[in-house]
Amino acid sequence: MRGPARCGSAGRQADSFRLRAVGKRIRHLRDRHGTTLRDRPPRGGTRHRARAGGGAAEAPGRGGGGLREDSERSALVRKVTIFGAGSIGVRVAFFLARSREVGHIVLVDVAPGRSRDTVLDFLQSNVALRSKITFTDYEEPKEMGESDAVIVAVGSSSRVGTELEMPSGEAVETMRAIASHIGHFAPQALVGVLSQPAELFCKVVADTGSIRPERIIGFPLLMHREWFRREVARVVGVGAGDVRISTVRTPDGVELVRAQSRVSGVPLPELVTDCSRVVAGPDTEEMLRRRDRHHYAPAAVVARVVEEIVSGRRQVITCMCIDPGSGTFPEAKALIGPEGVEKVIPFDLEAEQVERHRVYRAEVLNLTRKLEALAG
């Protein structure tokens, strides 16, 4: 009997030591801060917000749930509106829903009912991500109010050709209606246009007059850029994640800018001397074969750019942005900040690429003037 008794006594003694240590720690904190542990605010500071009525604080979950709020939006909750729920738009919503920087996504589409069915099927296994998405009516999308960024992805998944051509009258009218919604409900938002040709659709959005041209950017042909990235990775023999490419539009299509492309920070010309196939780029038939299978990478690129924008961080990207001299939106390399385009960075092109890019810019100017004439 004495053995177990001694063991029990030793256990009680150890518990007593632990309790005294905890009590000592509590007294130390009380003397230092003048409060008890119960009075101290929850960990996380402004990331926790008390419920209405003085209840317990609630923190955002890791699975993508947003902050609860009652009377005003938290500075940490960013809202993004996406027009279009096709193959690209729904995947952009998926990647943004996973971001801790974005707390609310408003999804709008011109096809009634398709947005909800498509996205719910796509996110059916993740309730946390699905809870961040709001579906709204295209005719009057009130929920998009106070959006920090708006992505226009209407018809973006069907375009694989690189030729510049006038959009249809129906497409132009749809873009004008979308621009009108943006100007009415979210004039302060930064607008990203995925619809192609982005050079002309950016101009349509800017001509409404409700959004500053510096806050409008167009995304290039992202499927082609992804092809270049993977092809460079294959030629060099590295993972695609180690490759950072730069491309430029020409009348012949999309071309690689070798001097501004990097592999793990090393300029591409220092690693590969013969990039003839990579520089030439893919043909239309090859992109048609890839179109239905390669939407994740372009959507991830768009989501990453938008996440940086709404977080207030600056970045250098290739995009369609305003040229103040001509009033057009040709492709350029630009520094993008919270207020939009801050600076245009020149391409480091080879001699023959300079002339081809000049012809491309002249073609953009010509089509823009035709678009203005039709609008007038």
N, C-alpha and C positions, 0 to 999 in steps of 0.2 A: 504493500500500500504506500510505503514511503516513496518508492521510485516514481510512480505516477504523480504523487502529490508534489514531489520536487519539480517534475516537469511542468505541472500546472502552475506552480509558483513562479518558475522561470518565465513561462509564457506571459503571465500577468505582469511580471516585472518589466518584460520587454515592451508590452503594450503601454505600461505606465511611462517608460522612457519616451516612446513615440508621442504620446499625448502631451508630455511636458515640452517636447521639441516643437510640436505644432503650436502649442500655446505661446511659447517663446517667440515663434515667428509672427504670430498674430499681434502680440504686444509690440514687437519691433515695427511692424507696418503701421500700427495705430499711432505709435509715437512719431513715426517719420512723416506720415501723411495726414494725421489728424482725423482719420476715418477708420471704420472697420471694413473688413472684406465685403460685407453685405452692402455697405454704402458705396463701394467703389464702382465706377461705370464699367460696363462689359468691355472685354478686350476687343480691339478692332477699331475703336474710336468712331469716326464718321461712317464707317462701313456698316454699322449697326444702327438701326432706327427703331425707336420705341413705337409700339402700336398705339392707336388712338385709345384714349382713356387711361393711359398710364400703365399699360400692360408690359409684359416682358419684351425685351428687344428681340428682333429677328434678323438673322444674318442671311445673306444670299448663299444658296447651296452651290456646291462645286459642279453640279450637273447642269447648270445654266439657268437656274431660277433667278428672277430679277428681285430687286429690293421692293418691299411693300411700302407704299406711300399713301397718304390720305389727302393732303391739301396741295402739295407742290411736288414737282419732280425733283428727285435727288440729283446732285451734280454728277453722281457716278452712273446714273441710268441714261444711256444714249439710245435714241430712237432712230431707226433706219426704215425707210419705206422702199419697197421694191415693186415696180410696175412690171408685170409679166411673171407667169408661173410656169414657164416651159422648162426645158431640160437644163438651161443655165440658171434661170431665176430661182427655181426651187432649190438648186444646190448652193447658190449664194446664200439663200435663207438658212439652209442647213449649217453652213460653216459659220455664219454670223450668230446663229443661235447657240453655238458652242463657245462663243467668245464671252469672256467675263466683262468686256468693255461695253457690250451691247445688251441692254436689258429689255428692249421692246422692238419687235419687227412687225411692220404693217405690210401685208401682202395684198396687192391689187392686181387684177387681171381683167382684160377686156372680154374674156369668155366667162360668162356667169356660171358659177358652180365648179368650174374646172380647177381653180386655185385650191379650194378646200379639199376636193377629192385627191388631187395630185399630191399635195403636201402631206395630208394625213396618211396616205399610203406610204409616202417616203419616210415619214417620221413615226410610224405606228409603234415601233419598238422603243421609242424614247419619249416618255410623257413629259419629262423635264424640258426638253428642247421644244416640244410642241406647245407647251404652255406659254412660251415667249412670243408666239406668233398670233397676230390678230388678222382676220380676214375682213375686208371692208368692200363696200360697194364702189364700183368704178364710176358710177354717175356722180356720186357725191362722197368722196373719201374723207370724211371729217376726221377719222382717227389718225390721219397722217399729219395732223397739226403739230407744230413744234418739232418736226423731224430734224435731226442733225445732218442727215445725208439722204439723198434719194437716188436710187439706181433704176434706170430705165432699161429693161431687158426684153422689150417687146420684139419678137421676131429675131432675137440674137442667135438662136441655135441653128437656124437654117442657112446662114450665110457662110460659105466656104470659099467662094471666088475672091480674087484679089483685085479685080477690075473695078474702077470707079464708074458709077453710073447713077443717073437720076432715080431717086425713089419714086414709087407710084404716088399718085395723088391721094389715094386712100391712106397710105402710110404717113404722108405728110400731115394730113388732117388729124390722124390719130395722135401724132407727136405734138401737134399744136394743142389738142385737147389736154394731153398729159401736162404740157408746159403750163397751160392755164390753171390746172389743178395745183401744180406746184407753186405757182405764183400766188394763188389765193390762200392755200392752207399752210405752205412752208416756204415763204420767200427767202428765208435766211439760210436754207439748207444748201449744202454743196451737192451739185448734181453730177452724177456719173452716167454717161450714155454708153450702153453696150450695143444698142441697135446699129446696124450697118446700112449704109456708110455713115460712120459716126461724124465724119467731117461735115456732112450736110445736116444731119439731125441736130448736132450741137448748134448750128446756125439757126435752125428752126426754133429751138428753145430760147436762144438769145434774142431773137427778133420779137418775142412777146413783150420784152421790155420790163418784165417783173423780176428778172434775175440778173445780177451783174455777170457780165461775160467771164470775169476772172474766176467765178465760182462754178463754171461749167467745164467739165473735162470729158473727153471721149476715150474709150478704151480701144486699143488697136485690135487686130485679128489675133485673139489670144490663142486659138488653136494652132496657128502657124508659129507663134512664139514658143509654144510648148514643144512643137515638133523640133525647132532649132535647139532647144535646151536638151532634149533627149538625144538628138543626133550628135551634138557636141560631146555629150557625156559618153556616147558609144565610141566616137572616134578617139577620144583621149583615154578612155578606159577607166572612168570614174563614175561615181553615183550622180544622178541628176540633181540631187540636192547641193552638190558642190559647184554647180555651174550657174553663173549669172551672165545673162546675155543681153545684148543691145541689138535692136533691129531697126530698120528704116524702110519706109514705103517708097516705092518707085513705080513707074508705069508698068514694069514687068512683074510686080508683085511685092513680096516682102523679102528683104535681103538682110543678111547678118552684117553687123558692124564689128569687125574682128578686133579693132583697136580698143573698143570699149567693152568687150566681152571678157569675162574672167572665169578662171577655174581655180577655186580655192584661193582667190586673190591674185593669181598669176595671170597676166595678159595672155590671151589665147595665142597670138602669133609666136610667143616664146615656147609654146608647147607643141604646136602643130604648124608645119610649113605649108602643107597642101590641104586646103579646106574647100576645094572646088565644089564638091557635092553639097557641103553644108551651106556655102554661100549662096548657091543657086536656089535652094529652098525646095519645098515639095510642090508637086503639081496638083491641079484641082481634083483629078481622079483619086489620088491618094488621100486627100483630105476628105473626100466624100466617103471613102471607106472607113475613115476614122471618126466621122462626125458623130455617129450614134454611140461611140464607145469612149470618147475622150472629153467628157464634160467636167469631170471632177477638178482637174488641174486648172483650167481657166476660171472656174468658180472659186477655187481656193485663192487664186491670185487677186480676183476682185474683192473677195471678203477681206483679205489681208490689207489691201490698200484702203478699203473703207474703214477697217478697224483702226488703222494708223490715223486716218483723217479725223474720226470722231474722238480719238484720244488726245488730239492736239499735237501730235508728233509730226515733224516734217519728213519728207521723203523725196527722192529723185526717181521719177518714173517716166516711161515713154507713153505719151498720151496725145490726144488731139486737144489743143488749147488755142486760145485767142491770139491772133497776130494783129496787134493794134494798127499796124500800117495798112493792112488790106481788109481788116474786118472778117477774115476767114478763120477756119479752125483746122489748119494742117497738122500733120503729126510732127511732134517735137519731143525733145527730152527736157523736162521741166522740174523745178523744185516746187512741190506742193506743200502748203501749210494749212493751218486752220481756216484761213481766209481765202484759200484757193491758190491760183497760180502766182508764185512770188517771183520766179526768175526762169527764163528759158536758157538752157545750156546747149551750146552748139554740138552737133554730131561731129565725131572725128571720122570722116569718110575718106575712102580711097578716091583717087582722081576720077575714075569712071563713074563712081557712085554719086559724086557731087552733081554731075550733069543730069543723071537720071532723077535724082531727088528734086532738082530744080524744075524739071519737066513735070514731075508729080505735083509740085506746089502750083505751077501754072494751070494744071488741069483742075485742081481744087478751086482755084480762083474763077476759072471759066464756068464750072458747074454752079458755084455759089452765085455768080451773076445771073445765070439762067433761073436759079431758084428764086432770086429776088424779083426777077421780071415776072415770073408766074404769080408770085404773091401780090405784086402790084397790080 
